């Protein structure tokens, strides 16, 4: 959830700084304080929702009971290694992402390393990767300017 009074469309925002802070929050500059173990359940739920499947169909595909899958989602239990591997193959994400060791879900090693090194989100790294070098340099100068006026 974005902080009140920040971001596009709010009336009581500062001209540049608050919008920039909101943008950086979207693109992953601020990290969740949730522990790594606590991230597994919500990530699994998000992956299920994004794929548009039911818990019942996933349980059937993974050959586990609906109760076990529900326990994983609710944080009551953590799956064994073989089940984690099935989940990574099913959703096309890494075990590191599922287990909360990284916030980059991609299996693309270059993007994941860039995310972990820069602390930017996967989306931000992909956007920067697609930009022309001159645009990246302009953006870098804008960020540098913002940091000097903070």
N, C-alpha and C positions, 0 to 999 in steps of 0.2 A: 504494500500500500504506500502511495506517495505521501510525503509530509504535506499537511495542509498549508496552503499559501504558496506552493511552489509548482512549477511546471507550467506549460502552456495553458492559457485559458483561465488563469487565476488572476484575481484583481489585485491582491496585495503581495506581489512578487517584486523582487529587485530586478532591475533591467537585464542583467546578464548572469550574475552569480547564481541565483536560485535556479534559473532554468538550466544552467550548466550542471549544477549539483544534481538536479532531477534527471538530466540526461545521463550523467555518469552512473547514477543509481540504476537506471534502466540497463545500461551497458555493462554492469557488473563491477563497478569500482567499489561499491560497498558490498561486503560479504555478509552472509547470514551468520549469526552467532550460534546457530543450531549445531549440536555436536554431530560428528560423522555418523554415528549409529542412528541418531534420530532422523537423519536425512533419507535413509533407505525406504521407509514406508511411504512418505509423501512422494518421493521420486517414482516409486513403483505405481502409485495411484495416478500420478500425472502421465506416466507412459501409457497406462491403460486407457485413460481418458483421451489422450492425444491420438491413440490408435483407433479409438472408437469401438472398443470391444467390451464384452462383459467379463466380469470376474469368473463366471461359470465357464465361458468359452476358453479363457486363458488357462484355467485350472485343468480343463479337459486336454488342451494342447500340450501342457507341461506334465500331464499325468500326475497331478497332485489333487488333493481334495480342496473344495471351496473353502472349508474351514481353515486349512493350512494357509492358503493364499490370503485369506482375510486376516489371519494372525500376522502375516508378513506386512500387509498394508497398515495394520494398526500398531505395529511396533512391538507386538507381544512375543514374536519369535523372529529369528534371522535364519534365512535359508542356508543349507549346506552348500559347499563349493560346487557340487554338480548341478544343483538347482540354480545357483547364480550364473553358471555358464549357460544353462538353457535360457535364462532370462536375457542374458547379453546377446545371444544369437537371435532370439525371438524379436527383440526390440532394436537390434543394431546399435547398441551402446556398449561402453566398456564396463568392466567390473569395477574399475576405479570410480566411475561416475555413480553406479548403483550404490556403492558402499560409502560414498561421500568423500572420497579422497581427492576428487577434482570436481569442478563445476562444469567442465566441458564434457558433453555426452558423446561427441563425435569419435569415430574410430580412426579418423585422420590424425596421425601422429603429429604432423607439423602444426596443425591448428591447435591440438590439445597442448602441445609444448608452449606455443605462443600464448594461449590463455593462461596457463599456469605461471609463465614467466612474467607476463605483463599485468596479470590480474584483471584483464578485460574479459568480457563475456565472449562466448563463441560467436554470437551474432556480430559483435563489434569487430572481432578479428576478421571475420568473413567480409564485412563491409570495408575495412581498411585494406584487405588483400585485393579487393576489386577496384580500389581507387587508383587514379594516376598518381605518380610520384609527386608532382607539383601540388596536387590537392592534399596529399598527406603532409607535405611540408607546411602548407598554409594552416592546416588543422593543428599541427604541432606548435606553430607560432601562436595560434589562438590559445591553446592550452597553457603555453608558457606565460603568455600575457595574463591570463586568468589567475595563474598561480602567483604572479607578482602583486596583483591587486587584492588578493585575499587577505 
